[in-house]
């Protein structure tokens, strides 16, 4: 099972990078640039055929694509980050946002297609049972028990019981 990595653009950590560049002459800037790179490197999503794993700085979350309630992409209108957008996934328990992703519309449409395909497969797996026992609807089982009781008590003949029993099958 292959996975597709969805990584944000490095611009996500722009404040830390800018501060690191400004503090490079002092020597403290190198540490900030390394921290910015490590933060950027640790946040990504792995998209599989049936589930997704979201890696953050501190944790990883794994859930099935069927758990996703909504997937959307929000395009940024800023000159600095033109062509980038954020991807938002909402489940019944939590929501996740990955900022500054290029081509996020493709990912969102792929996730929505996978979700639709999984829901179609689930609907195919559920067998639809036809109404086999129309006479056993509301109160039908009680009537059948009454018929068996009459037959066991000897109040109706075997032929009558057989003919009435066929109505319940």
Secondary structure, DSSP 4 states (H G I P E B T S, - for coil): ---EEEE--GGGGHHHHHHHHHTTTTTHHHHHHHHHHHHHHH-EEEE-SSEEEEE-SS-EEEEEGGGEEEEEEEE---STTTTEEEEEEEESS-EEEEEEEETHHHHHHHHHHHHHHHHHHHHHHSPPPP---GGGSTTHHHHHHHHHHHHHTTSS-HHHHHHHHHTT-
